[in-house]
């Protein structure tokens, strides 16, 4: 569904709900696409998972 340019006061409740659903679906889709592009590892809660190491820098082994 396309996002409407119609004044919400002139829309039926079904039209407003459909538009809200469309906006939310687009936002969810963008969020998932951004996560895939960034390669962010997420835990089951949806939050970034803890690092496997205590620091973000890896030292070269000698």
Buried (B, 14 or more C-beta within 10 A) or exposed (E): EEEBEEEEEEBEEEBBEBBEEBEEEEEEEEEEEEBEEEEEEEEEEEEEEEEEEEEEEEEEEE
